[in-house]
Amino acid sequence: MLSHRIINDGRVICNSLPKYGNGSEAGNEKGYLVGMTTCYPQPGSIKISNGEVLTLEVDYSNTKLHSGVMGLFYLLVADDLPHHNN
């Protein structure tokens, strides 16, 4: 099992799980990792203060031989959320 997590102050704020292929066409090769789930918290629901530490974790199973593995994160943050007039 493979997973990626972003942890803030001991709580998981994002969890990404693997998607494995089940076909024979390119990008859907059976048994191969072909993608990861995404994590989109509700805008404004997570506040990260200046100096606060985020922990990024990647887990790999050692039950299968892995070649050329790495953990890769894309994390987008904003200084301030735009204000909307409704």
PDB file with SEQRES, HELIX, SHEET and CRYST1 records, atoms N, CA, C and O in Angstrom:
SEQRES   1 A   86  MET LEU SER HIS ARG ILE ILE ASN ASP GLY ARG VAL ILE          
SEQRES   2 A   86  CYS ASN SER LEU PRO LYS TYR GLY ASN GLY SER GLU ALA          
SEQRES   3 A   86  GLY ASN GLU LYS GLY TYR LEU VAL GLY MET THR THR CYS          
SEQRES   4 A   86  TYR PRO GLN PRO GLY SER ILE LYS ILE SER ASN GLY GLU          
SEQRES   5 A   86  VAL LEU THR LEU GLU VAL ASP TYR SER ASN THR LYS LEU          
SEQRES   6 A   86  HIS SER GLY VAL MET GLY LEU PHE TYR LEU LEU VAL ALA          
SEQRES   7 A   86  ASP ASP LEU PRO HIS HIS ASN ASN                              
SHEET    1 AA1 3 ARG A  11  SER A  16  0                                        
SHEET    2 AA1 3 SER A   3  ASN A   8 -1                                        
SHEET    3 AA1 3 LEU A  54  ASP A  59 -1                                        
SHEET    1 AA2 2 PRO A  18  TYR A  20  0                                        
SHEET    2 AA2 2 LEU A  33  MET A  36 -1                                        
CRYST1    1.000    1.000    1.000  90.00  90.00  90.00 P 1           1          
ATOM      1  N   MET A   1       0.848  -1.185   0.000  1.00  0.00           N  
ATOM      2  CA  MET A   1       0.000   0.000   0.000  1.00  0.00           C  
ATOM      3  C   MET A   1       0.880   1.230   0.000  1.00  0.00           C  
ATOM      4  O   MET A   1       1.898   1.275   0.690  1.00  0.00           O  
ATOM      5  N   LEU A   2       0.505   2.187  -0.742  1.00  0.00           N  
ATOM      6  CA  LEU A   2       1.195   3.456  -0.848  1.00  0.00           C  
ATOM      7  C   LEU A   2       0.228   4.523  -0.388  1.00  0.00           C  
ATOM      8  O   LEU A   2      -0.967   4.450  -0.674  1.00  0.00           O  
ATOM      9  N   SER A   3       0.733   5.507   0.319  1.00  0.00           N  
ATOM     10  CA  SER A   3      -0.118   6.643   0.680  1.00  0.00           C  
ATOM     11  C   SER A   3       0.746   7.867   0.908  1.00  0.00           C  
ATOM     12  O   SER A   3       1.929   7.759   1.230  1.00  0.00           O  
ATOM     13  N   HIS A   4       0.143   9.028   0.737  1.00  0.00           N  
ATOM     14  CA  HIS A   4       0.761  10.315   1.028  1.00  0.00           C  
ATOM     15  C   HIS A   4      -0.131  11.016   2.036  1.00  0.00           C  
ATOM     16  O   HIS A   4      -1.356  10.955   1.933  1.00  0.00           O  
ATOM     17  N   ARG A   5       0.472  11.677   3.005  1.00  0.00           N  
ATOM     18  CA  ARG A   5      -0.294  12.420   4.002  1.00  0.00           C  
ATOM     19  C   ARG A   5       0.374  13.757   4.273  1.00  0.00           C  
ATOM     20  O   ARG A   5       1.601  13.865   4.253  1.00  0.00           O  
ATOM     21  N   ILE A   6      -0.442  14.777   4.527  1.00  0.00           N  
ATOM     22  CA  ILE A   6       0.039  16.056   5.031  1.00  0.00           C  
ATOM     23  C   ILE A   6      -0.538  16.197   6.427  1.00  0.00           C  
ATOM     24  O   ILE A   6      -1.750  16.111   6.623  1.00  0.00           O  
ATOM     25  N   ILE A   7       0.349  16.416   7.403  1.00  0.00           N  
ATOM     26  CA  ILE A   7      -0.053  16.455   8.805  1.00  0.00           C  
ATOM     27  C   ILE A   7       0.257  17.832   9.374  1.00  0.00           C  
ATOM     28  O   ILE A   7       1.349  18.366   9.180  1.00  0.00           O  
ATOM     29  N   ASN A   8      -0.713  18.395  10.075  1.00  0.00           N  
ATOM     30  CA  ASN A   8      -0.587  19.702  10.687  1.00  0.00           C  
ATOM     31  C   ASN A   8      -0.953  19.569  12.151  1.00  0.00           C  
ATOM     32  O   ASN A   8      -2.093  19.245  12.482  1.00  0.00           O  
ATOM     33  N   ASP A   9       0.006  19.817  13.031  1.00  0.00           N  
ATOM     34  CA  ASP A   9      -0.228  19.772  14.475  1.00  0.00           C  
ATOM     35  C   ASP A   9      -0.834  18.435  14.914  1.00  0.00           C  
ATOM     36  O   ASP A   9      -1.728  18.401  15.760  1.00  0.00           O  
ATOM     37  N   GLY A  10      -0.343  17.337  14.335  1.00  0.00           N  
ATOM     38  CA  GLY A  10      -0.792  16.011  14.724  1.00  0.00           C  
ATOM     39  C   GLY A  10      -2.048  15.512  14.043  1.00  0.00           C  
ATOM     40  O   GLY A  10      -2.435  14.362  14.249  1.00  0.00           O  
ATOM     41  N   ARG A  11      -2.699  16.338  13.238  1.00  0.00           N  
ATOM     42  CA  ARG A  11      -3.916  15.887  12.556  1.00  0.00           C  
ATOM     43  C   ARG A  11      -3.663  15.825  11.053  1.00  0.00           C  
ATOM     44  O   ARG A  11      -3.008  16.696  10.481  1.00  0.00           O  
ATOM     45  N   VAL A  12      -4.189  14.789  10.434  1.00  0.00           N  
ATOM     46  CA  VAL A  12      -4.046  14.618   8.989  1.00  0.00           C  
ATOM     47  C   VAL A  12      -4.982  15.602   8.299  1.00  0.00           C  
ATOM     48  O   VAL A  12      -6.194  15.562   8.511  1.00  0.00           O  
ATOM     49  N   ILE A  13      -4.426  16.483   7.475  1.00  0.00           N  
ATOM     50  CA  ILE A  13      -5.261  17.453   6.767  1.00  0.00           C  
ATOM     51  C   ILE A  13      -5.435  17.078   5.300  1.00  0.00           C  
ATOM     52  O   ILE A  13      -6.241  17.682   4.592  1.00  0.00           O  
ATOM     53  N   CYS A  14      -4.687  16.091   4.848  1.00  0.00           N  
ATOM     54  CA  CYS A  14      -4.825  15.614   3.475  1.00  0.00           C  
ATOM     55  C   CYS A  14      -4.304  14.190   3.411  1.00  0.00           C  
ATOM     56  O   CYS A  14      -3.251  13.883   3.970  1.00  0.00           O  
ATOM     57  N   ASN A  15      -5.033  13.325   2.733  1.00  0.00           N  
ATOM     58  CA  ASN A  15      -4.629  11.929   2.569  1.00  0.00           C  
ATOM     59  C   ASN A  15      -4.840  11.557   1.109  1.00  0.00           C  
ATOM     60  O   ASN A  15      -5.929  11.746   0.567  1.00  0.00           O  
ATOM     61  N   SER A  16      -3.815  11.035   0.479  1.00  0.00           N  
ATOM     62  CA  SER A  16      -3.879  10.671  -0.933  1.00  0.00           C  
ATOM     63  C   SER A  16      -3.582   9.182  -1.065  1.00  0.00           C  
ATOM     64  O   SER A  16      -2.596   8.687  -0.519  1.00  0.00           O  
ATOM     65  N   LEU A  17      -4.442   8.472  -1.796  1.00  0.00           N  
ATOM     66  CA  LEU A  17      -4.311   7.024  -1.937  1.00  0.00           C  
ATOM     67  C   LEU A  17      -4.046   6.640  -3.392  1.00  0.00           C  
ATOM     68  O   LEU A  17      -4.373   7.398  -4.305  1.00  0.00           O  
ATOM     69  N   PRO A  18      -3.454   5.466  -3.607  1.00  0.00           N  
ATOM     70  CA  PRO A  18      -3.083   5.068  -4.969  1.00  0.00           C  
ATOM     71  C   PRO A  18      -4.265   4.620  -5.814  1.00  0.00           C  
ATOM     72  O   PRO A  18      -5.278   4.141  -5.305  1.00  0.00           O  
ATOM     73  N   LYS A  19      -4.102   4.794  -7.131  1.00  0.00           N  
ATOM     74  CA  LYS A  19      -5.033   4.246  -8.127  1.00  0.00           C  
ATOM     75  C   LYS A  19      -4.211   3.307  -9.005  1.00  0.00           C  
ATOM     76  O   LYS A  19      -3.217   3.715  -9.605  1.00  0.00           O  
ATOM     77  N   TYR A  20      -4.633   2.054  -9.076  1.00  0.00           N  
ATOM     78  CA  TYR A  20      -3.920   1.054  -9.871  1.00  0.00           C  
ATOM     79  C   TYR A  20      -4.698   0.760 -11.144  1.00  0.00           C  
ATOM     80  O   TYR A  20      -5.928   0.719 -11.143  1.00  0.00           O  
ATOM     81  N   GLY A  21      -3.952   0.554 -12.238  1.00  0.00           N  
ATOM     82  CA  GLY A  21      -4.576   0.249 -13.510  1.00  0.00           C  
ATOM     83  C   GLY A  21      -5.214  -1.130 -13.520  1.00  0.00           C  
ATOM     84  O   GLY A  21      -4.844  -2.012 -12.745  1.00  0.00           O  
ATOM     85  N   ASN A  22      -6.196  -1.300 -14.429  1.00  0.00           N  
ATOM     86  CA  ASN A  22      -6.869  -2.594 -14.550  1.00  0.00           C  
ATOM     87  C   ASN A  22      -7.056  -3.005 -16.010  1.00  0.00           C  
ATOM     88  O   ASN A  22      -7.840  -3.906 -16.306  1.00  0.00           O  
ATOM     89  N   GLY A  23      -6.344  -2.351 -16.913  1.00  0.00           N  
ATOM     90  CA  GLY A  23      -6.495  -2.649 -18.336  1.00  0.00           C  
ATOM     91  C   GLY A  23      -5.149  -2.903 -18.991  1.00  0.00           C  
ATOM     92  O   GLY A  23      -4.159  -3.208 -18.326  1.00  0.00           O  
ATOM     93  N   SER A  24      -5.136  -2.772 -20.298  1.00  0.00           N  
ATOM     94  CA  SER A  24      -3.884  -2.989 -21.029  1.00  0.00           C  
ATOM     95  C   SER A  24      -3.463  -1.759 -21.830  1.00  0.00           C  
ATOM     96  O   SER A  24      -2.365  -1.733 -22.387  1.00  0.00           O  
ATOM     97  N   GLU A  25      -4.323  -0.738 -21.895  1.00  0.00           N  
ATOM     98  CA  GLU A  25      -3.985   0.457 -22.655  1.00  0.00           C  
ATOM     99  C   GLU A  25      -3.034   1.360 -21.858  1.00  0.00           C  
ATOM    100  O   GLU A  25      -2.963   1.289 -20.631  1.00  0.00           O  
ATOM    101  N   ALA A  26      -2.311   2.206 -22.587  1.00  0.00           N  
ATOM    102  CA  ALA A  26      -1.362   3.130 -21.958  1.00  0.00           C  
ATOM    103  C   ALA A  26      -2.061   3.997 -20.916  1.00  0.00           C  
ATOM    104  O   ALA A  26      -3.125   4.559 -21.178  1.00  0.00           O  
ATOM    105  N   GLY A  27      -1.463   4.101 -19.745  1.00  0.00           N  
ATOM    106  CA  GLY A  27      -2.040   4.891 -18.662  1.00  0.00           C  
ATOM    107  C   GLY A  27      -3.009   4.128 -17.788  1.00  0.00           C  
ATOM    108  O   GLY A  27      -3.503   4.663 -16.796  1.00  0.00           O  
ATOM    109  N   ASN A  28      -3.289   2.881 -18.142  1.00  0.00           N  
ATOM    110  CA  ASN A  28      -4.188   2.039 -17.351  1.00  0.00           C  
ATOM    111  C   ASN A  28      -3.648   0.602 -17.286  1.00  0.00           C  
ATOM    112  O   ASN A  28      -4.413  -0.361 -17.332  1.00  0.00           O  
ATOM    113  N   GLU A  29      -2.335   0.479 -17.178  1.00  0.00           N  
ATOM    114  CA  GLU A  29      -1.694  -0.828 -17.193  1.00  0.00           C  
ATOM    115  C   GLU A  29      -2.036  -1.605 -15.922  1.00  0.00           C  
ATOM    116  O   GLU A  29      -1.809  -1.125 -14.812  1.00  0.00           O  
ATOM    117  N   LYS A  30      -2.579  -2.798 -16.093  1.00  0.00           N  
ATOM    118  CA  LYS A  30      -3.045  -3.623 -14.979  1.00  0.00           C  
ATOM    119  C   LYS A  30      -1.932  -3.847 -13.956  1.00  0.00           C  
ATOM    120  O   LYS A  30      -0.823  -4.263 -14.292  1.00  0.00           O  
ATOM    121  N   GLY A  31      -2.266  -3.557 -12.698  1.00  0.00           N  
ATOM    122  CA  GLY A  31      -1.355  -3.795 -11.589  1.00  0.00           C  
ATOM    123  C   GLY A  31      -0.343  -2.695 -11.347  1.00  0.00           C  
ATOM    124  O   GLY A  31       0.367  -2.736 -10.342  1.00  0.00           O  
ATOM    125  N   TYR A  32      -0.249  -1.707 -12.234  1.00  0.00           N  
ATOM    126  CA  TYR A  32       0.706  -0.617 -12.065  1.00  0.00           C  
ATOM    127  C   TYR A  32       0.032   0.605 -11.458  1.00  0.00           C  
ATOM    128  O   TYR A  32      -1.153   0.852 -11.680  1.00  0.00           O  
ATOM    129  N   LEU A  33       0.793   1.353 -10.699  1.00  0.00           N  
ATOM    130  CA  LEU A  33       0.303   2.606 -10.145  1.00  0.00           C  
ATOM    131  C   LEU A  33       0.112   3.591 -11.293  1.00  0.00           C  
ATOM    132  O   LEU A  33       1.064   3.894 -12.012  1.00  0.00           O  
ATOM    133  N   VAL A  34      -1.106   4.090 -11.472  1.00  0.00           N  
ATOM    134  CA  VAL A  34      -1.392   4.999 -12.589  1.00  0.00           C  
ATOM    135  C   VAL A  34      -1.848   6.377 -12.120  1.00  0.00           C  
ATOM    136  O   VAL A  34      -2.059   7.266 -12.945  1.00  0.00           O  
ATOM    137  N   GLY A  35      -2.003   6.570 -10.821  1.00  0.00           N  
ATOM    138  CA  GLY A  35      -2.420   7.870 -10.312  1.00  0.00           C  
ATOM    139  C   GLY A  35      -2.596   7.847  -8.810  1.00  0.00           C  
ATOM    140  O   GLY A  35      -2.463   6.808  -8.164  1.00  0.00           O  
ATOM    141  N   MET A  36      -2.898   9.012  -8.270  1.00  0.00           N  
ATOM    142  CA  MET A  36      -3.167   9.154  -6.842  1.00  0.00           C  
ATOM    143  C   MET A  36      -4.437   9.992  -6.683  1.00  0.00           C  
ATOM    144  O   MET A  36      -4.723  10.863  -7.504  1.00  0.00           O  
ATOM    145  N   THR A  37      -5.197   9.720  -5.618  1.00  0.00           N  
ATOM    146  CA  THR A  37      -6.368  10.541  -5.340  1.00  0.00           C  
ATOM    147  C   THR A  37      -5.904  11.942  -4.961  1.00  0.00           C  
ATOM    148  O   THR A  37      -4.764  12.134  -4.535  1.00  0.00           O  
ATOM    149  N   THR A  38      -6.788  12.914  -5.118  1.00  0.00           N  
ATOM    150  CA  THR A  38      -6.449  14.290  -4.787  1.00  0.00           C  
ATOM    151  C   THR A  38      -7.099  14.700  -3.479  1.00  0.00           C  
ATOM    152  O   THR A  38      -7.990  14.021  -2.970  1.00  0.00           O  
ATOM    153  N   CYS A  39      -6.648  15.799  -2.953  1.00  0.00           N  
ATOM    154  CA  CYS A  39      -7.159  16.322  -1.691  1.00  0.00           C  
ATOM    155  C   CYS A  39      -7.423  17.805  -1.871  1.00  0.00           C  
ATOM    156  O   CYS A  39      -6.494  18.576  -2.107  1.00  0.00           O  
ATOM    157  N   TYR A  40      -8.683  18.211  -1.762  1.00  0.00           N  
ATOM    158  CA  TYR A  40      -9.056  19.615  -1.889  1.00  0.00           C  
ATOM    159  C   TYR A  40      -9.889  20.019  -0.685  1.00  0.00           C  
ATOM    160  O   TYR A  40     -11.118  19.958  -0.740  1.00  0.00           O  
ATOM    161  N   PRO A  41      -9.243  20.435   0.410  1.00  0.00           N  
ATOM    162  CA  PRO A  41     -10.039  20.896   1.564  1.00  0.00           C  
ATOM    163  C   PRO A  41     -10.894  22.102   1.185  1.00  0.00           C  
ATOM    164  O   PRO A  41     -10.560  22.844   0.261  1.00  0.00           O  
ATOM    165  N   GLN A  42     -11.976  22.287   1.889  1.00  0.00           N  
ATOM    166  CA  GLN A  42     -12.849  23.441   1.681  1.00  0.00           C  
ATOM    167  C   GLN A  42     -12.026  24.715   1.862  1.00  0.00           C  
ATOM    168  O   GLN A  42     -11.345  24.851   2.878  1.00  0.00           O  
ATOM    169  N   PRO A  43     -12.065  25.655   0.910  1.00  0.00           N  
ATOM    170  CA  PRO A  43     -11.291  26.895   1.067  1.00  0.00           C  
ATOM    171  C   PRO A  43     -11.588  27.579   2.400  1.00  0.00           C  
ATOM    172  O   PRO A  43     -12.744  27.756   2.784  1.00  0.00           O  
ATOM    173  N   GLY A  44     -10.526  27.955   3.086  1.00  0.00           N  
ATOM    174  CA  GLY A  44     -10.656  28.624   4.379  1.00  0.00           C  
ATOM    175  C   GLY A  44     -10.797  27.690   5.557  1.00  0.00           C  
ATOM    176  O   GLY A  44     -10.815  28.149   6.699  1.00  0.00           O  
ATOM    177  N   SER A  45     -10.898  26.373   5.316  1.00  0.00           N  
ATOM    178  CA  SER A  45     -11.109  25.431   6.422  1.00  0.00           C  
ATOM    179  C   SER A  45      -9.824  25.071   7.154  1.00  0.00           C  
ATOM    180  O   SER A  45      -9.873  24.553   8.270  1.00  0.00           O  
ATOM    181  N   ILE A  46      -8.694  25.335   6.548  1.00  0.00           N  
ATOM    182  CA  ILE A  46      -7.407  25.014   7.170  1.00  0.00           C  
ATOM    183  C   ILE A  46      -6.584  26.290   7.249  1.00  0.00           C  
ATOM    184  O   ILE A  46      -6.329  26.940   6.235  1.00  0.00           O  
ATOM    185  N   LYS A  47      -6.179  26.636   8.442  1.00  0.00           N  
ATOM    186  CA  LYS A  47      -5.350  27.815   8.652  1.00  0.00           C  
ATOM    187  C   LYS A  47      -3.961  27.347   9.076  1.00  0.00           C  
ATOM    188  O   LYS A  47      -3.815  26.553  10.006  1.00  0.00           O  
ATOM    189  N   ILE A  48      -2.950  27.850   8.383  1.00  0.00           N  
ATOM    190  CA  ILE A  48      -1.556  27.528   8.713  1.00  0.00           C  
ATOM    191  C   ILE A  48      -0.875  28.845   9.049  1.00  0.00           C  
ATOM    192  O   ILE A  48      -0.798  29.747   8.215  1.00  0.00           O  
ATOM    193  N   SER A  49      -0.385  28.946  10.267  1.00  0.00           N  
ATOM    194  CA  SER A  49       0.225  30.186  10.737  1.00  0.00           C  
ATOM    195  C   SER A  49       1.695  30.241  10.365  1.00  0.00           C  
ATOM    196  O   SER A  49       2.334  29.214  10.137  1.00  0.00           O  
ATOM    197  N   ASN A  50       2.218  31.453  10.307  1.00  0.00           N  
ATOM    198  CA  ASN A  50       3.625  31.653  10.035  1.00  0.00           C  
ATOM    199  C   ASN A  50       4.461  30.903  11.070  1.00  0.00           C  
ATOM    200  O   ASN A  50       4.244  31.058  12.272  1.00  0.00           O  
ATOM    201  N   GLY A  51       5.407  30.100  10.616  1.00  0.00           N  
ATOM    202  CA  GLY A  51       6.269  29.336  11.507  1.00  0.00           C  
ATOM    203  C   GLY A  51       5.725  27.980  11.897  1.00  0.00           C  
ATOM    204  O   GLY A  51       6.438  27.190  12.515  1.00  0.00           O  
ATOM    205  N   GLU A  52       4.485  27.690  11.554  1.00  0.00           N  
ATOM    206  CA  GLU A  52       3.892  26.393  11.862  1.00  0.00           C  
ATOM    207  C   GLU A  52       4.534  25.313  10.991  1.00  0.00           C  
ATOM    208  O   GLU A  52       4.872  25.569   9.835  1.00  0.00           O  
ATOM    209  N   VAL A  53       4.702  24.123  11.532  1.00  0.00           N  
ATOM    210  CA  VAL A  53       5.371  23.036  10.825  1.00  0.00           C  
ATOM    211  C   VAL A  53       4.355  22.076  10.225  1.00  0.00           C  
ATOM    212  O   VAL A  53       3.439  21.616  10.906  1.00  0.00           O  
ATOM    213  N   LEU A  54       4.528  21.779   8.936  1.00  0.00           N  
ATOM    214  CA  LEU A  54       3.745  20.744   8.263  1.00  0.00           C  
ATOM    215  C   LEU A  54       4.647  19.532   8.095  1.00  0.00           C  
ATOM    216  O   LEU A  54       5.834  19.668   7.797  1.00  0.00           O  
ATOM    217  N   THR A  55       4.086  18.359   8.286  1.00  0.00           N  
ATOM    218  CA  THR A  55       4.826  17.116   8.085  1.00  0.00           C  
ATOM    219  C   THR A  55       4.261  16.419   6.860  1.00  0.00           C  
ATOM    220  O   THR A  55       3.052  16.204   6.767  1.00  0.00           O  
ATOM    221  N   LEU A  56       5.131  16.063   5.915  1.00  0.00           N  
ATOM    222  CA  LEU A  56       4.727  15.352   4.708  1.00  0.00           C  
ATOM    223  C   LEU A  56       5.244  13.927   4.827  1.00  0.00           C  
ATOM    224  O   LEU A  56       6.444  13.714   4.998  1.00  0.00           O  
ATOM    225  N   GLU A  57       4.351  12.956   4.739  1.00  0.00           N  
ATOM    226  CA  GLU A  57       4.723  11.542   4.878  1.00  0.00           C  
ATOM    227  C   GLU A  57       4.363  10.778   3.620  1.00  0.00           C  
ATOM    228  O   GLU A  57       3.318  11.016   3.015  1.00  0.00           O  
ATOM    229  N   VAL A  58       5.231   9.862   3.232  1.00  0.00           N  
ATOM    230  CA  VAL A  58       4.972   8.945   2.127  1.00  0.00           C  
ATOM    231  C   VAL A  58       5.273   7.547   2.637  1.00  0.00           C  
ATOM    232  O   VAL A  58       6.353   7.306   3.177  1.00  0.00           O  
ATOM    233  N   ASP A  59       4.337   6.626   2.474  1.00  0.00           N  
ATOM    234  CA  ASP A  59       4.527   5.235   2.896  1.00  0.00           C  
ATOM    235  C   ASP A  59       4.538   4.325   1.682  1.00  0.00           C  
ATOM    236  O   ASP A  59       3.728   4.479   0.768  1.00  0.00           O  
ATOM    237  N   TYR A  60       5.460   3.379   1.682  1.00  0.00           N  
ATOM    238  CA  TYR A  60       5.524   2.355   0.640  1.00  0.00           C  
ATOM    239  C   TYR A  60       5.491   0.993   1.301  1.00  0.00           C  
ATOM    240  O   TYR A  60       6.091   0.805   2.359  1.00  0.00           O  
ATOM    241  N   SER A  61       4.813   0.058   0.705  1.00  0.00           N  
ATOM    242  CA  SER A  61       4.804  -1.317   1.186  1.00  0.00           C  
ATOM    243  C   SER A  61       6.111  -1.981   0.784  1.00  0.00           C  
ATOM    244  O   SER A  61       6.617  -1.752  -0.314  1.00  0.00           O  
ATOM    245  N   ASN A  62       6.653  -2.798   1.666  1.00  0.00           N  
ATOM    246  CA  ASN A  62       7.866  -3.539   1.316  1.00  0.00           C  
ATOM    247  C   ASN A  62       7.551  -4.988   0.950  1.00  0.00           C  
ATOM    248  O   ASN A  62       8.445  -5.834   0.936  1.00  0.00           O  
ATOM    249  N   THR A  63       6.282  -5.276   0.654  1.00  0.00           N  
ATOM    250  CA  THR A  63       5.906  -6.635   0.258  1.00  0.00           C  
ATOM    251  C   THR A  63       6.175  -6.902  -1.217  1.00  0.00           C  
ATOM    252  O   THR A  63       6.152  -8.052  -1.655  1.00  0.00           O  
ATOM    253  N   LYS A  64       6.431  -5.835  -1.990  1.00  0.00           N  
ATOM    254  CA  LYS A  64       6.750  -5.961  -3.413  1.00  0.00           C  
ATOM    255  C   LYS A  64       8.037  -5.208  -3.696  1.00  0.00           C  
ATOM    256  O   LYS A  64       8.353  -4.229  -3.020  1.00  0.00           O  
ATOM    257  N   LEU A  65       8.780  -5.667  -4.696  1.00  0.00           N  
ATOM    258  CA  LEU A  65       9.977  -4.968  -5.132  1.00  0.00           C  
ATOM    259  C   LEU A  65       9.576  -3.659  -5.807  1.00  0.00           C  
ATOM    260  O   LEU A  65       8.702  -3.652  -6.673  1.00  0.00           O  
ATOM    261  N   HIS A  66      10.202  -2.559  -5.421  1.00  0.00           N  
ATOM    262  CA  HIS A  66       9.951  -1.246  -6.018  1.00  0.00           C  
ATOM    263  C   HIS A  66      11.220  -0.770  -6.692  1.00  0.00           C  
ATOM    264  O   HIS A  66      12.320  -1.021  -6.200  1.00  0.00           O  
ATOM    265  N   SER A  67      11.080  -0.098  -7.793  1.00  0.00           N  
ATOM    266  CA  SER A  67      12.219   0.452  -8.514  1.00  0.00           C  
ATOM    267  C   SER A  67      11.924   1.907  -8.854  1.00  0.00           C  
ATOM    268  O   SER A  67      10.887   2.208  -9.444  1.00  0.00           O  
ATOM    269  N   GLY A  68      12.820   2.803  -8.491  1.00  0.00           N  
ATOM    270  CA  GLY A  68      12.663   4.208  -8.843  1.00  0.00           C  
ATOM    271  C   GLY A  68      11.477   4.892  -8.202  1.00  0.00           C  
ATOM    272  O   GLY A  68      10.800   5.676  -8.868  1.00  0.00           O  
ATOM    273  N   VAL A  69      11.194   4.627  -6.930  1.00  0.00           N  
ATOM    274  CA  VAL A  69      10.039   5.249  -6.272  1.00  0.00           C  
ATOM    275  C   VAL A  69      10.428   6.575  -5.634  1.00  0.00           C  
ATOM    276  O   VAL A  69      11.585   6.788  -5.273  1.00  0.00           O  
ATOM    277  N   MET A  70       9.455   7.454  -5.501  1.00  0.00           N  
ATOM    278  CA  MET A  70       9.661   8.714  -4.800  1.00  0.00           C  
ATOM    279  C   MET A  70       8.311   9.267  -4.374  1.00  0.00           C  
ATOM    280  O   MET A  70       7.277   8.941  -4.958  1.00  0.00           O  
ATOM    281  N   GLY A  71       8.336  10.096  -3.364  1.00  0.00           N  
ATOM    282  CA  GLY A  71       7.135  10.802  -2.948  1.00  0.00           C  
ATOM    283  C   GLY A  71       7.155  12.195  -3.549  1.00  0.00           C  
ATOM    284  O   GLY A  71       8.191  12.860  -3.535  1.00  0.00           O  
ATOM    285  N   LEU A  72       6.041  12.639  -4.069  1.00  0.00           N  
ATOM    286  CA  LEU A  72       5.965  13.938  -4.721  1.00  0.00           C  
ATOM    287  C   LEU A  72       4.694  14.648  -4.265  1.00  0.00           C  
ATOM    288  O   LEU A  72       3.598  14.100  -4.383  1.00  0.00           O  
ATOM    289  N   PHE A  73       4.838  15.853  -3.748  1.00  0.00           N  
ATOM    290  CA  PHE A  73       3.705  16.642  -3.276  1.00  0.00           C  
ATOM    291  C   PHE A  73       3.624  17.952  -4.035  1.00  0.00           C  
ATOM    292  O   PHE A  73       4.646  18.540  -4.389  1.00  0.00           O  
ATOM    293  N   TYR A  74       2.419  18.400  -4.281  1.00  0.00           N  
ATOM    294  CA  TYR A  74       2.151  19.750  -4.750  1.00  0.00           C  
ATOM    295  C   TYR A  74       1.241  20.378  -3.709  1.00  0.00           C  
ATOM    296  O   TYR A  74       0.137  19.886  -3.475  1.00  0.00           O  
ATOM    297  N   LEU A  75       1.679  21.434  -3.096  1.00  0.00           N  
ATOM    298  CA  LEU A  75       0.910  22.092  -2.046  1.00  0.00           C  
ATOM    299  C   LEU A  75       0.739  23.557  -2.430  1.00  0.00           C  
ATOM    300  O   LEU A  75       1.722  24.281  -2.592  1.00  0.00           O  
ATOM    301  N   LEU A  76      -0.487  23.982  -2.572  1.00  0.00           N  
ATOM    302  CA  LEU A  76      -0.782  25.363  -2.929  1.00  0.00           C  
ATOM    303  C   LEU A  76      -1.346  26.088  -1.723  1.00  0.00           C  
ATOM    304  O   LEU A  76      -2.258  25.587  -1.065  1.00  0.00           O  
ATOM    305  N   VAL A  77      -0.813  27.259  -1.431  1.00  0.00           N  
ATOM    306  CA  VAL A  77      -1.281  28.054  -0.296  1.00  0.00           C  
ATOM    307  C   VAL A  77      -1.543  29.479  -0.762  1.00  0.00           C  
ATOM    308  O   VAL A  77      -1.019  29.915  -1.787  1.00  0.00           O  
ATOM    309  N   ALA A  78      -2.357  30.198  -0.002  1.00  0.00           N  
ATOM    310  CA  ALA A  78      -2.657  31.599  -0.290  1.00  0.00           C  
ATOM    311  C   ALA A  78      -2.460  32.408   0.979  1.00  0.00           C  
ATOM    312  O   ALA A  78      -2.784  31.951   2.075  1.00  0.00           O  
ATOM    313  N   ASP A  79      -1.926  33.616   0.825  1.00  0.00           N  
ATOM    314  CA  ASP A  79      -1.758  34.490   1.992  1.00  0.00           C  
ATOM    315  C   ASP A  79      -3.105  34.851   2.598  1.00  0.00           C  
ATOM    316  O   ASP A  79      -3.299  34.728   3.807  1.00  0.00           O  
ATOM    317  N   ASP A  80      -4.022  35.290   1.772  1.00  0.00           N  
ATOM    318  CA  ASP A  80      -5.359  35.679   2.213  1.00  0.00           C  
ATOM    319  C   ASP A  80      -6.374  35.157   1.215  1.00  0.00           C  
ATOM    320  O   ASP A  80      -6.107  35.097   0.015  1.00  0.00           O  
ATOM    321  N   LEU A  81      -7.531  34.784   1.714  1.00  0.00           N  
ATOM    322  CA  LEU A  81      -8.618  34.392   0.831  1.00  0.00           C  
ATOM    323  C   LEU A  81      -9.317  35.638   0.307  1.00  0.00           C  
ATOM    324  O   LEU A  81      -9.494  36.607   1.045  1.00  0.00           O  
ATOM    325  N   PRO A  82      -9.717  35.620  -0.971  1.00  0.00           N  
ATOM    326  CA  PRO A  82     -10.442  36.788  -1.493  1.00  0.00           C  
ATOM    327  C   PRO A  82     -11.797  36.903  -0.805  1.00  0.00           C  
ATOM    328  O   PRO A  82     -12.414  35.902  -0.440  1.00  0.00           O  
ATOM    329  N   HIS A  83     -12.241  38.129  -0.636  1.00  0.00           N  
ATOM    330  CA  HIS A  83     -13.550  38.390  -0.011  1.00  0.00           C  
ATOM    331  C   HIS A  83     -14.590  38.508  -1.115  1.00  0.00           C  
ATOM    332  O   HIS A  83     -14.382  39.194  -2.115  1.00  0.00           O  
ATOM    333  N   HIS A  84     -15.723  37.821  -0.915  1.00  0.00           N  
ATOM    334  CA  HIS A  84     -16.808  37.859  -1.889  1.00  0.00           C  
ATOM    335  C   HIS A  84     -17.997  38.578  -1.277  1.00  0.00           C  
ATOM    336  O   HIS A  84     -18.346  38.348  -0.119  1.00  0.00           O  
ATOM    337  N   ASN A  85     -18.609  39.439  -2.051  1.00  0.00           N  
ATOM    338  CA  ASN A  85     -19.841  40.112  -1.614  1.00  0.00           C  
ATOM    339  C   ASN A  85     -21.026  39.365  -2.207  1.00  0.00           C  
ATOM    340  O   ASN A  85     -21.205  39.338  -3.424  1.00  0.00           O  
ATOM    341  N   ASN A  86     -21.821  38.768  -1.357  1.00  0.00           N  
ATOM    342  CA  ASN A  86     -23.007  38.021  -1.838  1.00  0.00           C  
ATOM    343  C   ASN A  86     -24.258  38.781  -1.550  1.00  0.00           C  
ATOM    344  O   ASN A  86     -25.350  38.318  -1.877  1.00  0.00           O  
TER     345      ASN A  86                                                      
END                                                                             
